[in-house]
Amino acid sequence: APVACLLCDKKLKFKEISEHIHEHFSYFPYRCNDCDFKSSQASELEYHIYFKEHNGVESVDQYKKQEVEEKKYGKDELLKKKKKKMKSTSSFSTLLP
């Protein structure tokens, strides 16, 4: 069952509430060792470390990107996003010069 944040009434899963409250107080315990990135969520730091090359450019490895996004959002959510994107780009107006 969802739990409401005492500060903003946002409904979250029980396991997400402590990291959410960290954001309210600008508490960022998860920090990158290679740059000044910091986060209130361990998953965001993991995503950053895995996906950034630390020269300001995101990794272009599509397999790596897919793996990270599946872990972050889940396969079902990614499929929904992909289908939605395909619908928006498949109209006849995009084919006209």
C-alpha positions in Angstrom: 0.0 0.0 0.0 1.3 3.5 -0.8 2.5 5.7 2.0 1.9 9.5 2.0 4.8 11.9 2.6 4.2 13.9 5.7 5.7 17.0 4.0 3.9 17.0 0.6 1.3 14.2 0.7 2.9 12.5 -2.3 2.1 8.8 -2.4 5.1 6.5 -2.5 6.1 2.9 -1.9 7.3 2.3 1.6 10.8 1.6 0.5 11.0 4.9 -1.4 9.8 7.3 1.4 13.2 7.8 3.1 14.9 8.8 -0.1 12.0 11.1 -1.0 12.3 12.9 2.4 16.0 13.3 1.8 15.1 15.4 -1.3 13.0 17.8 0.9 15.9 18.5 3.1 18.5 18.6 0.3 20.3 15.7 1.9 22.4 13.9 -0.8 24.3 11.0 0.8 25.2 9.4 -2.5 28.1 11.0 -4.2 30.2 10.3 -7.3 33.9 9.8 -6.6 34.9 11.2 -10.0 32.8 14.4 -10.2 30.5 16.6 -8.1 27.3 14.6 -8.9 25.3 13.8 -5.8 21.9 12.3 -5.2 19.4 11.4 -2.5 18.9 8.0 -4.3 21.4 5.2 -4.6 19.8 4.2 -7.9 20.5 7.6 -9.4 24.1 7.4 -8.4 24.4 3.9 -9.8 22.8 5.1 -13.1 25.2 8.1 -13.2 28.3 6.0 -12.6 27.3 3.3 -15.1 26.1 5.7 -17.8 28.5 8.7 -17.7 32.0 8.8 -19.1 32.9 11.8 -16.9 33.9 14.1 -19.7 30.4 15.7 -19.9 29.2 13.3 -22.6 26.8 10.4 -22.0 27.9 7.0 -23.1 26.7 6.1 -26.6 26.8 2.3 -25.9 23.2 1.4 -26.8 23.3 -2.0 -25.0 24.6 -0.3 -21.9 21.9 2.4 -22.1 19.1 -0.3 -22.6 20.4 -2.3 -19.6 20.5 0.7 -17.3 17.0 1.9 -18.4 15.5 -1.5 -17.9 16.9 -1.6 -14.4 15.7 1.9 -13.6 12.2 1.8 -15.2 11.4 -1.9 -15.8 10.9 -3.6 -19.2 7.1 -3.0 -19.3 7.4 0.8 -18.8 10.1 1.0 -21.4 7.9 -0.8 -23.9 5.1 1.6 -23.2 7.4 4.6 -23.8 8.8 3.1 -27.0 5.3 2.4 -28.4 4.1 5.9 -27.5 7.2 7.4 -29.2 6.6 5.3 -32.3 3.0 6.4 -32.5 4.0 10.1 -32.3 6.6 9.7 -35.1 4.6 7.5 -37.4 2.1 10.1 -38.7 1.9 10.9 -42.4 2.9 14.5 -41.8 6.4 13.4 -40.8 6.8 11.8 -44.3 6.0 15.0 -46.2 8.8 17.4 -47.1 
